[in-house]
Amino acid sequence: MKTILLIPFLIFFQFSNSQIEIDEVKKKKENAMPYSGEFMKLPIGVENKIALGLVGEKVTLIDVSIYNIENLDGSSLSRSDKDKFENKTFTIIDFEKDIYPTYTIESETEVYKWSVTSTSEYLFNKYLDEISKKLIDKTYIPLYNTTEIESLNGSEIVIDGSKKYTITDVAYSKLSSYDYGIKVELNSNFSFEYPTESFEQPTYYDGEKNVPNKGWINLKSDYTILKMIEQDLFEKFKSKNPRFIDEIRNQVVKLGMTEQQCRWAWGSPTSFYGSLVGYDEVYDWRGKTLYFKNDKLALIK
């Protein structure tokens, strides 16, 4: 009887002391998408392949919390360490995905782990390099005959559409007590902000999607937008819109104008109502309702 009871006990003991092996699922290796300088900061919800493409690039940390930086061994930094990374340039040497995208960054003397959050101020150096190459020494003509705008130093400026303006400097700047961005200088005289979001720069519809309008730029100060066209393209623009070029430059809409010509004159519409009886497209524009038929402005109310 004792022998019979011992066998189940031995079997239980054997199983309770066996080692369970935990298998690890091997994830597909992400391919990096090379960074070409198309964004200043990491887009929200960035794809891993885009984040990986920044390995090897330089980044300048402007105003980053010590809570988003740690030593390579995982230890925390103190407030006195902020001088070691604030306004300093690093090379990105590795990427990993945690709660936030996390980079290993190194300078000549320091190596850190940096968690990239939306509240951090920083820029990828290649972005500024590409913007500078694109803009510096280019000459532009304002789209409108007159634009009243305040420069970044607070001076009231009247931009004259009959004059030419050359971009003489591009810099990353503290635009206000709480805002950083790209500063563009015209004629070595006055400066405006260069908006960096893609929707803030001129685009056109290519039949499938909106794409950047090459040779056009928007500069801004507060809520005023300064629209400008590269000098060589401006003459082509005039020749393609001979009937309504004066209206566009004076920010006036007139019957017979296309929807695009109205957009050049008045900017983007406030609302789109779709098609109404007898009209293909109807928009609300500056408190006016514009009715289009066969892509021509047919009625203004």
N, C-alpha and C positions, 0 to 999 in steps of 0.2 A: 504493500500500500504506500509506503514511503517513497519507493522508487517511482511510482506513477505520478506522485505530486511533484517530484523533483524535475521532471522533464519539461513541463510547461514553464517552470521558473527559469530553467536554463535558457529556454528559447526566448523568453521575455528579456532576460539579462543581455543576451547576445544582440538583440535588436536595439535595445535602449542605449547601447554603447557604440553603435555603428555611426560613422561620420557621413553627414549629408553633403554632397558636393553641389555648390551653387553655380549654375551655368550663367554666363554673361552673354547677352545678345550683342553680336557685333553689328554696329550701325554702319550704314553705307557712308563712305568717306565723302565729305563735301568738297566740291571743286570750287576754288576761289575765282571770283570775278574781278579782274584787274581794275583798280581804281584809276579813273581818268581825270579826277578833279571836278566832278559834276556836282558835288554837294559839299557844303562847308562843315556841317555837323552830321552825325549819324541820323538817318531818318528813323522815326518812331516805328517799332515793329520791323526793324531791318532784317532781311533774309541773311542766313548764315554765310552764303556764298559771297554776298556783298561785304559783310563784316570781315570775312577772311581776306578779301582782296586788299585790305588796308595794311596787312602785315608787310613790313618793310618801308612803310610811309612814315613821314614825320608829322607829329602833332604838337601844337603849342597849347599848354594848359594855362588859361587866363585866370579863372576864378572857380576853383574846384574845391569842394568840401574835403576836409581831412578824413571824413567818414567814408568817402568813396575811394580813398587811397590806402593801401596797406603795403607793408614790406613783403619781399618775396617769400619769406617764411610764414606769412599770414599774420604777423604781429601788427598791432595798430600803431599809428603815428600820433604824435602830440601836436598841439597848436604851434609849438616852436619850430616844428619841421616844415611848416607851410612855405617858408622861404626857399626850401629845396626844390619845390615843384611849381609854385605860382609864377606865372609869366616865364616859364622855362619850356624849351623845346626838347622833345624826346623822339626816339625811333621806336616804332611798334615792332615787337619781335615775336609776339604770340597772341593767339585769340582763343577764348573759351566762352561758352554760353552758360551763365549762371542765372540768377534772377534778372540781372542786367547783363548786356554784353560786357565782357571783361577782357582787357588787354594787359599783356606784360609789356612795359615800356622801359626804355633805358636811355640814360644820358651818358656823358663821359664818366660820371662819378656815382650815379644812382640807378637802381633798378626797382621798379614798383609794379604792383598789381593795381589796375585802375578800372573801377566799375563805372561805366558810362551812363549817366542819368540825364533826364531832360532838363534838369535845373543847372547843369554844369555849363560854364562858359569856356569854350575851347575852339580851335579850328584846325583843320587839316591843312598843312602848309601848301600842298599842291593846289588847293582850291584858290588861294590868293594868288599863286603864281599864274594859274590859268586865266583868272579874271584880269590880272595885270597885262598879260600878253594880248588878251582880247581887246582891251580898252585903251591902254596908254598910247598916246600920240595919234589916236584916231580923231578925225574932225567930223563933227555932227552939225546938223541944222535942225532947229526946233520944228516940230510939226505945226504948232500954232503960231500965229503972228505975234501974239502977246501972251506971256505966262507970268503972272505975279506970284512970286514964291519967296519963302524965307530961307536963307542959307543956314548952314549948321551953326554959324556963329551968331545968329539972330538978326543979321542984316536983311532988310527988305530988298529984294532984287526983282527987276523987270527983265525977263528974258525976251530978247528981240528976235523974232522969226526971220528977219532979213540978215542976221549976222551969223557967223560961223563960230563954233565953240570947240576947242581942242581939249581933250582929257590929258592933263599934265601930271596927275598923280593918282594912285590907287593905294589905299592903306586900310588895315584893320584898325578900328578906332572905337573908343568909348564914346558913344553918341549922346548919352545922357547919364544921369547918376545911376541908372539901372539897366541901360540898354547898350549892347555892343553890336557892331555891324561893319559893313564895308563903306568907306568914305571915298567919294570921287571928287577930284578937284578939276574945275574948268578954267582954262586960260590962266592958270597960276593965280587965280583971283578969289574964287569962292567955291564952296564945297556943298555937296548934297549926299544923301544916303543912296546907295545902290541896293535896291531890294533883292534879297537872295532867294525868296521862294519862287518856284517856277511859275506859279500863277500870277506873280506880280510883274513879270516881264512879258513883252509883247509876243503873242502867238498867232498863228493862223490855222484854219482847218484844212488839212490836206486830203479830205475825202474819207478819212478813217479816224483821225484823232487830231487834237491840237498839238502843233509842234512849234518850237521857237522860231520867231520871225527874224532871220539873220539880218544884221545891220541896223536893227531897231533896238533902242534901250529906253527904259523908264528910270528916271531918278526921282527922288521924293524928299519932301520936308513936311513933317506932320501929315496932313491929309491932302496936300497938293502934289499932283503928279506932273513931272516935266517929261513929255514925250519927245524923243529925238531920233533922227534918221541919219545914218552915215552919209556923208556928202555925196559920194558917187551914186548911191541908191536914190537920193532925193530927187535928182533930175529924172530918173526912170519913173519914180512914183508920180511926179507931176505929169509926165507924158501919158501915163496910163489913166489918169483921172482929169483930163483937160476941162471937162464940162463943169465939174464941181470942186476943183482944187481951191478956189477962193472961199467957198462955203466951208469946206473941211478946215481950212487954216483959220477961219474966223469962228469956228465951232457953231456953225449954223446948219440945220437940216432943211432940205427942200424937196418938194415932190419930184419924183424921178430918180432920186438917189437910191443906190443899192443898200442892202442891209449893212454890208461891210463899210460903205462910205459913211453911213450914219454912225457906226461904231467908232470910226476914226474921228468924227466930229464931236460926238457926245460921250464916248466911252461905252462901257457895258450897260445894257438895259437893266432896269430894276426887276421887272417881271415878264414872263412869257405866258401868253394866254392860249397859244396854239392857233388853230385855224378857226375863223368865224365866217359866217355866211358871206360869200362873195370875196373873201380874202384868204390868202394862204397862211400868213403868219401875222400875229398881232402882239405888240410889245407895249409895256409901260416904260416910258423913258423920261426921266426928270419931271414926272407929273403929267406928261403928255402921252397920249395913246397913238402909236404909229401902226398903220395898217399897210401890209405889203402884198402885192400881187405880182406874180412872175418875177420875184426878186427886185421889184421896184416899189418905192414908197408911193402909195396911191392915195393915202388920206392921213391927215393929222388932226387929232381932236384934243 
